[in-house]
Amino acid sequence: MDYTLITGASDGIGEAAARKFATKKHNLVLVARNESKLQQLCNDLTKSQGIKAAFIVADLSQANAPIHIYEECKKRNLRIDVLINNAGVGSSGEFSGNNLKTELDIIQINCASLTALTHLFLQDMKQRNTGTIINIGSIIAFVASPYMSVYAASKHFVKIFSYSLAEECKLYNVHVMFFCPGLTTSNFMNTPANNNDWGKALTSGANAQTPNQVAGELSMAFDKKKAFHVSGSKNRGMVALSGLFPLRTIARIFAKQKQKQMSLIPQ
Ligand SMILES: NC(=O)c1ccc[n+]([C@@H]2O[C@H](COP(=O)([O-])OP(=O)(O)OC[C@H]3O[C@@H](n4cnc5c(N)ncnc54)[C@H](OP(=O)(O)O)[C@@H]3O)[C@@H](O)[C@H]2O)c1
């Protein structure tokens, strides 16, 4: 039986995506750290949608988590036909002042674990000559973003990895999509690493979508077999506009603007 595996499914965009794909009658494997939330979501979706739903508790900041997830799927005979690499974390603030462990966790969760899960599940998809891998990026992947430096770099990694992989995988009928939300009203900005004055300055005035809206666009992009999609029309406009300027110019303008906002330089 085929399953759609979603990482970071206990909250935010991942949870909304789980609910959306359940209405499309996808069987689900939900991955995150919060066991009780995953258990509750599985029970809810099994009852309300009549699908099969399983969960795996894993901490993707740990290097052995992807192999644990893969082996659990094998052991429980959960064949993964769609992999949605959604789990992601970030931080706001000056890099030199940020906690180094948090910065390295961003790279482990957003880049290394995503890469490992893709490598593991891709082997089986390639053999079966079918499958879909969706990597959740961000519109930050199209700019340089001082004061969110490591997070922005991690999403650039996901972008280049996804674009390249998409072409390699065409030979095996495995579809790869790079899907980019903009600011979303999830708990992403409420984590200790983001919930600070810099986080507020970086997101002030930005247009936000709800996790439900983002999941709706993800579902539409999946149905249309898109290779790339930016969620939200305003975000699509911003990404198009960003392409007109060199990354270094964007970084310079952005840094000056935020430094003024934080009174580090005169207004
Ligand atoms: N929100 C935004 O403004 C925004 C904008 C652009 C892109 N995105 C991207 O969208 C994706 C989803 O973000 P979101 O807004 O839905 O964030 P969120 O509401 O904070 O949810 C994050 C999810 O990831 C899980 N997670 C966090 N750390 C984990 C770890 N170490 N191991 C396993 N799971 C972990 C969390 O579950 P547990 O705590 O239970 O582990 C939760 O289910 C991310 O890739 C993010 O970069 C978000």
Ligand as a Chemical Component Dictionary entry (heavy atoms), coordinates in Angstrom:
data_LIG
# 
_chem_comp.id                   LIG 
_chem_comp.type                 NON-POLYMER 
_chem_comp.pdbx_formal_charge   0 
_chem_comp.three_letter_code    LIG 
# 
loop_
_chem_comp_atom.comp_id 
_chem_comp_atom.atom_id 
_chem_comp_atom.alt_atom_id 
_chem_comp_atom.type_symbol 
_chem_comp_atom.charge 
_chem_comp_atom.model_Cartn_x 
_chem_comp_atom.model_Cartn_y 
_chem_comp_atom.model_Cartn_z 
_chem_comp_atom.pdbx_ordinal 
LIG N1  N1  N 0  6.202  29.821 8.638  1  
LIG C1  C1  C 0  6.815  30.531 7.724  2  
LIG O1  O1  O 0  6.739  31.779 7.738  3  
LIG C2  C2  C 0  7.563  29.846 6.608  4  
LIG C3  C3  C 0  7.931  30.605 5.487  5  
LIG C4  C4  C 0  8.625  29.998 4.453  6  
LIG C5  C5  C 0  8.967  28.660 4.540  7  
LIG N2  N2  N 1  8.604  27.939 5.642  8  
LIG C6  C6  C 0  9.030  26.528 5.683  9  
LIG O2  O2  O 0  7.890  25.705 5.813  10 
LIG C7  C7  C 0  8.238  24.510 6.526  11 
LIG C8  C8  C 0  7.254  24.287 7.642  12 
LIG O3  O3  O 0  7.304  25.392 8.523  13 
LIG P1  P1  P 0  6.087  25.783 9.479  14 
LIG O4  O4  O 0  5.831  27.213 9.287  15 
LIG O5  O5  O -1 4.976  24.830 9.332  16 
LIG O6  O6  O 0  6.821  25.612 10.894 17 
LIG P2  P2  P 0  6.239  25.171 12.311 18 
LIG O7  O7  O 0  4.814  25.565 12.453 19 
LIG O8  O8  O 0  7.236  25.668 13.287 20 
LIG O9  O9  O 0  6.294  23.579 12.242 21 
LIG C9  C9  C 0  7.528  22.934 12.140 22 
LIG C10 C10 C 0  7.313  21.433 12.125 23 
LIG O10 O10 O 0  8.607  20.815 12.064 24 
LIG C11 C11 C 0  8.753  19.946 13.177 25 
LIG N3  N3  N 0  10.121 19.976 13.670 26 
LIG C12 C12 C 0  10.812 21.034 14.175 27 
LIG N4  N4  N 0  12.015 20.635 14.588 28 
LIG C13 C13 C 0  12.094 19.303 14.339 29 
LIG C14 C14 C 0  13.077 18.323 14.575 30 
LIG N5  N5  N 0  14.248 18.619 15.169 31 
LIG N6  N6  N 0  12.828 17.044 14.208 32 
LIG C15 C15 C 0  11.650 16.719 13.632 33 
LIG N7  N7  N 0  10.679 17.604 13.393 34 
LIG C16 C16 C 0  10.894 18.884 13.750 35 
LIG C17 C17 C 0  7.775  20.457 14.241 36 
LIG O11 O11 O 0  7.309  19.386 15.053 37 
LIG P3  P3  P 0  7.871  18.958 16.487 38 
LIG O12 O12 O 0  8.102  20.216 17.266 39 
LIG O13 O13 O 0  6.776  18.083 17.018 40 
LIG O14 O14 O 0  9.120  18.189 16.210 41 
LIG C18 C18 C 0  6.615  20.939 13.367 42 
LIG O15 O15 O 0  5.776  19.866 13.044 43 
LIG C19 C19 C 0  9.683  24.711 6.996  44 
LIG O16 O16 O 0  10.556 24.031 6.121  45 
LIG C20 C20 C 0  9.892  26.212 6.888  46 
LIG O17 O17 O 0  11.246 26.531 6.658  47 
LIG C21 C21 C 0  7.914  28.494 6.671  48 
# 
loop_
_chem_comp_bond.comp_id 
_chem_comp_bond.atom_id_1 
_chem_comp_bond.atom_id_2 
_chem_comp_bond.value_order 
_chem_comp_bond.pdbx_ordinal 
LIG N1  C1  SING 1  
LIG C1  O1  DOUB 2  
LIG C1  C2  SING 3  
LIG C2  C3  SING 4  
LIG C2  C21 DOUB 5  
LIG C3  C4  DOUB 6  
LIG C4  C5  SING 7  
LIG C5  N2  DOUB 8  
LIG N2  C6  SING 9  
LIG N2  C21 SING 10 
LIG C6  O2  SING 11 
LIG C6  C20 SING 12 
LIG O2  C7  SING 13 
LIG C7  C8  SING 14 
LIG C7  C19 SING 15 
LIG C8  O3  SING 16 
LIG O3  P1  SING 17 
LIG P1  O4  DOUB 18 
LIG P1  O5  SING 19 
LIG P1  O6  SING 20 
LIG O6  P2  SING 21 
LIG P2  O7  DOUB 22 
LIG P2  O8  SING 23 
LIG P2  O9  SING 24 
LIG O9  C9  SING 25 
LIG C9  C10 SING 26 
LIG C10 O10 SING 27 
LIG C10 C18 SING 28 
LIG O10 C11 SING 29 
LIG C11 N3  SING 30 
LIG C11 C17 SING 31 
LIG N3  C12 SING 32 
LIG N3  C16 SING 33 
LIG C12 N4  DOUB 34 
LIG N4  C13 SING 35 
LIG C13 C14 SING 36 
LIG C13 C16 DOUB 37 
LIG C14 N5  SING 38 
LIG C14 N6  DOUB 39 
LIG N6  C15 SING 40 
LIG C15 N7  DOUB 41 
LIG N7  C16 SING 42 
LIG C17 O11 SING 43 
LIG C17 C18 SING 44 
LIG O11 P3  SING 45 
LIG P3  O12 DOUB 46 
LIG P3  O13 SING 47 
LIG P3  O14 SING 48 
LIG C18 O15 SING 49 
LIG C19 O16 SING 50 
LIG C19 C20 SING 51 
LIG C20 O17 SING 52 
# 
